[in-house]
Amino acid sequence: MKKILSVIAFAFIIALGGQKMQAQSLSQDVSRPEAKVKMQLAELNKSLDFTAEQERTLFRAFVQKEVNYSRYVNNAKISQVDAKANKAKYDEAFNQAMAKTLTDAQFAKWKAMGNK
């Protein structure tokens, strides 16, 4: 009897652990801005070789850009004129953050890669 109860308890614990694992995987959705930014930074890091401090700062700048774009540029409720003005404003702020964070050589290489 004791063995049966321990097997049932073990199965119950495994079932609960499986649900917790499933919940954690849902929170790592690829459509989240942070996930997109991690992939973008990984690609840029191959060419520009960021320091740890640069990577942290750029991560915040990229996430801010993604959030602003989703709210104020790619939003269907925003008029095209407003979206265009917002895009220019957020692109300029992003470029300033990149210029401030990257070294002159890294910034020139980033611009040469087609980023404006």
C-alpha positions in Angstrom: 0.0 0.0 0.0 2.8 2.3 0.9 4.5 1.7 -2.5 1.3 2.4 -4.4 0.9 5.8 -2.6 4.5 6.7 -3.3 4.0 5.9 -7.0 0.8 8.0 -7.1 2.6 10.9 -5.4 5.5 10.7 -7.8 3.1 10.7 -10.8 1.3 13.7 -9.4 4.6 15.6 -8.9 5.7 14.8 -12.4 2.4 16.0 -13.8 2.7 19.3 -12.0 6.3 19.8 -13.1 5.2 19.2 -16.7 2.6 22.0 -16.5 5.2 24.4 -15.1 7.6 23.6 -17.9 4.8 24.3 -20.5 4.0 27.6 -18.9 7.7 28.7 -19.1 7.9 27.9 -22.8 4.9 30.0 -23.5 6.5 33.1 -22.0 9.4 32.8 -24.5 7.3 33.7 -27.5 9.2 34.7 -30.6 6.8 37.5 -31.4 7.8 39.4 -28.3 10.1 42.4 -29.0 12.8 41.0 -26.7 13.0 37.8 -28.7 13.3 39.7 -32.0 15.9 42.0 -30.5 18.0 39.1 -29.2 18.2 37.7 -32.7 19.0 41.0 -34.3 21.7 41.8 -31.8 23.2 38.3 -32.2 23.5 39.0 -36.0 25.0 42.4 -35.5 27.4 41.2 -32.8 29.0 38.8 -35.3 30.1 41.8 -37.5 30.5 44.6 -34.9 31.8 42.7 -31.9 30.0 44.5 -29.0 31.3 44.9 -25.5 29.0 43.7 -22.7 28.1 47.3 -21.9 27.3 48.1 -25.5 25.2 45.0 -25.8 23.1 46.0 -22.8 22.6 49.5 -24.0 21.8 48.5 -27.5 19.3 45.8 -26.3 17.4 48.6 -24.5 17.5 50.9 -27.6 16.3 48.1 -29.9 13.5 47.1 -27.6 12.4 50.7 -27.3 12.4 51.0 -31.1 10.4 47.8 -31.5 7.8 48.9 -28.9 7.5 52.4 -30.4 7.1 51.0 -33.9 4.4 48.6 -32.8 2.5 51.4 -31.0 3.0 54.4 -33.1 4.1 53.3 -36.6 2.7 49.9 -37.5 -0.6 50.5 -35.7 -3.7 50.4 -37.9 -5.3 53.1 -35.8 -2.6 55.7 -36.6 -3.0 57.7 -39.8 -0.3 57.3 -42.5 0.9 60.9 -42.0 1.2 60.5 -38.2 2.9 57.1 -38.7 5.5 58.6 -41.1 6.2 61.4 -38.7 6.5 59.0 -35.8 8.8 56.7 -37.8 11.1 59.6 -38.6 11.2 60.7 -34.9 11.9 57.2 -33.6 14.5 56.4 -36.2 16.3 59.6 -35.3 16.3 58.7 -31.6 17.5 55.2 -32.4 20.3 56.5 -34.6 21.4 58.9 -31.9 21.5 56.0 -29.4 23.5 53.9 -31.8 26.0 56.8 -32.4 26.3 57.4 -28.7 26.9 53.7 -27.9 29.1 52.4 -30.7 32.6 53.4 -31.4 33.2 55.5 -34.5 34.5 52.5 -36.4 31.5 50.3 -35.4 29.1 53.1 -36.2 30.6 53.5 -39.7 30.5 49.8 -40.3 26.8 49.7 -39.1 25.9 52.5 -41.5 27.7 50.7 -44.3 25.6 47.6 -43.6 22.6 49.6 -44.8 21.3 50.9 -41.5 20.2 54.5 -41.3 
